[in-house]
Amino acid sequence: MSTKYSKSAAFAATLAAAALFLSACATTAEPEEPAEGGEALSGAVVIDGSSTVAPNTEVAAELFQEVQPDVQVSVGVSGTGGGFEKFCNGETDISEASRRIADDEIAACEANGIEFVELGIANDGLAVVVNPANDWVDCLTVAEISSMWTPENPVTNWADVRAGFPDQEIILYGPGTDSGTFDFFTDEINGDSGLINPAYNDIGEDDNAAVLGVAGGAGNSAFIPLSFVEAAGDQVRAIAIENEAGECVEPSLDTVLTGDYNPLGRQLFVYPSAEALTKPQVLAFLEFYITNQATIAETAGFIPLNADQEVEALEALNSLL
């Protein structure tokens, strides 16, 4: 859901003042040059945060710059946590996140006078992937996944995950602690954000390194954003997860949109600051991003917002008018 964290009258005034500007800068899914007499913009839009969300935002930036070529949109990759640290220090206009902003991050922003709004921009899922030579597992329960990833006496051999699995060492790969993917996975699988098998291979913000790690051994496994699975080709294989209804469900566009792929389906977000909303180029970029979210997500290999999420995102966008 899209949640607004605006507290001051000054922020409300900023949002109201943006109305006339945004109404004049509407875009479509097929970007066009500004109409004759329309406002050509310039300046910078500084974005940082999730390595998962970055490819989607990069597509949004490329398409937006076809409409506004004099606006420079930079997209950094510090991870969701690292991005929020910069954002709450006032270093960026927009923070990307593969999870919702945490309470301690909200407090850090408040301490520095940084106000913001939350906008959903796409969907994704986390895929548990194994080596293609792994022919013994098609579906795992959350408890079985947790048995490998838990910090408390994790299993290190597939034979100990389930009776009938072979005697094969498990080697794990996953993102670092600044990653929203890390936070989301550990919360959903181990019951608390940050709880992790200390022996896993930390690949930082490079999900492709996890793909290469899993491809390197028959017993290897990792959790990576679903958007990276297709790009990985036959290097890895995504397995089904037993959901809360007791059904084995494979990660896909349809299962994420319907909510059947749980608990590892998720929404992705961007967070613009109140100060950034005073910049015409930032406002125009955000309207472009939300209005064209389906085209952008499909181009980048992500999953568009579902109907309810799109309504929420548009309502949040309209709150900027």
Long-range contacts (C-beta under 8 A, 24 or more apart in sequence): 1-120, 1-312, 2-117, 2-118, 2-119, 2-120, 2-312, 2-313, 2-315, 2-316, 3-100, 3-118, 4-117, 4-118, 4-316, 4-319, 5-106, 5-115, 5-116, 5-117, 5-118, 6-115, 6-117, 6-274, 7-115, 8-115, 8-274, 10-274, 11-115, 11-274, 14-274, 14-277, 14-278, 15-277, 15-319, 15-320, 15-321, 17-278, 18-277, 18-283, 18-320, 18-321, 19-321, 21-280, 21-283, 21-284, 22-283, 22-284, 22-287, 22-320, 22-321, 23-321, 25-280, 25-283, 25-284, 25-287, 26-287, 26-291, 27-64, 27-67, 27-284, 27-287, 27-288, 27-291, 27-292, 28-291, 28-292, 29-291, 29-292, 29-294, 29-295, 31-63, 31-64, 31-66, 31-67, 31-288, 31-292, 32-67, 33-66, 33-67, 34-67, 34-68, 39-280, 40-68, 40-70, 41-68, 41-70, 41-71, 41-280, 41-281, 41-284, 42-70, 42-71, 42-281, 43-70, 43-71, 43-72, 43-279, 43-280, 43-281, 44-71, 44-72, 44-73, 44-74, 44-93, 44-281, 45-71, 45-72, 45-73, 45-74, 45-93, 45-94, 45-276, 45-279, 45-281, 45-282, 45-285, 46-74, 46-76, 46-91, 46-92, 46-93, 46-94, 47-73, 47-74, 47-75, 47-76, 47-92, 47-93, 47-94, 47-95, 47-96, 47-270, 48-75, 48-76, 48-77, 48-78, 48-82, 48-83, 48-86, 48-87, 48-91, 48-92, 48-95, 48-96, 49-76, 49-77, 49-78, 49-79, 49-80, 49-82, 49-83, 49-84, 49-87, 49-92, 49-94, 49-95, 49-96, 49-97, 49-180, 50-77, 50-79, 50-80, 50-83, 50-96, 50-97, 50-98, 50-179, 50-180, 50-181, 50-268, 51-77, 51-79, 51-175, 51-179, 51-181, 51-205, 51-206, 51-207, 52-98, 52-124, 52-179, 52-180, 52-181, 52-207, 52-225, 52-227, 52-268, 53-96, 53-97, 53-98, 53-121, 53-122, 53-268, 53-269, 53-270, 54-96, 55-227, 55-300, 55-301, 55-302, 56-121, 56-122, 56-227, 56-268, 56-296, 56-297, 56-300, 56-302, 57-96, 57-121, 57-270, 57-289, 58-300, 59-296, 59-299, 59-300, 60-121, 60-285, 60-288, 60-289, 60-292, 60-296, 61-285, 63-288, 63-292, 63-295, 63-296, 63-299, 64-284, 64-285, 64-288, 64-289, 67-288, 68-281, 68-284, 68-285, 71-281, 71-284, 71-285, 73-285, 77-205, 78-178, 78-205, 79-175, 79-176, 79-178, 79-179, 79-180, 79-205, 80-178, 80-179, 80-180, 80-181, 80-183, 81-105, 81-177, 81-178, 81-179, 81-180, 81-183, 82-178, 84-108, 84-109, 84-271, 87-114, 87-116, 87-271, 87-273, 88-112, 88-114, 90-114, 90-273, 90-275, 92-273, 93-272, 93-273, 93-275, 93-276, 93-279, 93-282, 94-270, 94-271, 94-272, 94-273, 94-276, 94-282, 94-286, 95-270, 95-271, 96-268, 96-269, 96-270, 96-271, 97-180, 97-268, 97-269, 97-270, 97-271, 98-124, 98-179, 98-180, 98-181, 98-184, 98-225, 98-266, 98-268, 98-269, 99-180, 99-183, 99-184, 99-266, 99-269, 100-269, 101-271, 102-183, 102-193, 114-273, 114-274, 114-275, 115-273, 115-274, 116-271, 116-272, 116-273, 116-274, 117-271, 117-272, 117-277, 117-316, 117-319, 117-320, 118-269, 118-271, 118-316, 119-269, 119-270, 119-271, 119-272, 119-286, 119-289, 119-290, 119-313, 119-316, 119-317, 120-267, 120-268, 120-269, 120-305, 120-309, 120-312, 120-313, 120-316, 121-268, 121-269, 121-270, 121-289, 121-290, 121-293, 121-296, 121-297, 121-305, 121-313, 122-267, 122-268, 122-293, 122-296, 122-297, 122-300, 122-302, 122-303, 122-304, 122-305, 123-256, 123-257, 123-265, 123-266, 123-267, 123-268, 123-297, 123-302, 123-303, 123-304, 123-305, 123-306, 123-309, 124-225, 124-226, 124-227, 124-256, 124-265, 124-266, 124-267, 124-268, 124-302, 124-303, 125-225, 125-226, 125-251, 125-255, 125-256, 125-261, 125-264, 125-265, 125-266, 125-303, 126-181, 126-184, 126-185, 126-188, 126-223, 126-224, 126-225, 126-226, 126-251, 126-264, 126-266, 127-223, 127-224, 127-225, 127-226, 127-228, 127-229, 127-238, 127-239, 127-251, 127-264, 128-221, 128-222, 128-223, 128-238, 128-239, 128-241, 128-264, 129-210, 129-211, 129-214, 129-221, 129-222, 129-223, 129-224, 129-229, 129-232, 129-236, 129-237, 129-238, 129-239, 130-214, 130-220, 130-221, 130-236, 130-237, 130-239, 131-214, 131-215, 131-216, 131-217, 131-218, 131-219, 131-220, 131-221, 131-236, 131-237, 132-234, 132-235, 132-236, 132-237, 133-218, 134-168, 134-218, 134-219, 134-221, 134-237, 136-164, 136-165, 136-166, 137-161, 137-162, 137-165, 137-239, 138-239, 138-240, 138-248, 139-239, 139-240, 139-241, 139-242, 139-248, 140-239, 140-240, 140-241, 140-242, 141-241, 141-242, 142-188, 142-189, 142-241, 142-242, 142-263, 145-189, 145-241, 146-189, 146-190, 146-191, 148-172, 148-197, 148-221, 149-185, 149-186, 149-189, 149-190, 149-196, 149-197, 149-200, 150-190, 150-195, 150-197, 151-190, 151-195, 151-196, 151-197, 151-198, 154-197, 154-199, 156-199, 158-219, 168-218, 168-219, 169-219, 170-219, 170-220, 170-221, 171-201, 171-213, 171-217, 171-219, 171-220, 171-221, 172-197, 172-199, 172-200, 172-201, 172-220, 172-221, 172-222, 173-200, 173-201, 173-203, 173-209, 173-210, 173-213, 173-214, 173-220, 173-221, 173-222, 174-200, 174-201, 174-202, 174-203, 174-210, 174-222, 174-223, 175-202, 175-203, 175-204, 175-205, 175-207, 175-210, 176-202, 176-203, 176-204, 176-205, 177-202, 178-205, 179-205, 181-207, 181-223, 181-224, 181-225, 184-266, 185-223, 185-264, 188-263, 188-264, 189-263, 208-232, 211-235, 211-236, 226-251, 226-256, 226-303, 227-300, 227-301, 227-302, 230-301, 231-301, 253-303, 256-303, 257-303, 257-306, 267-305, 267-309, 268-302, 277-320, 283-320, 286-317, 286-320, 287-317, 287-320, 290-314, 290-316, 290-317, 291-317
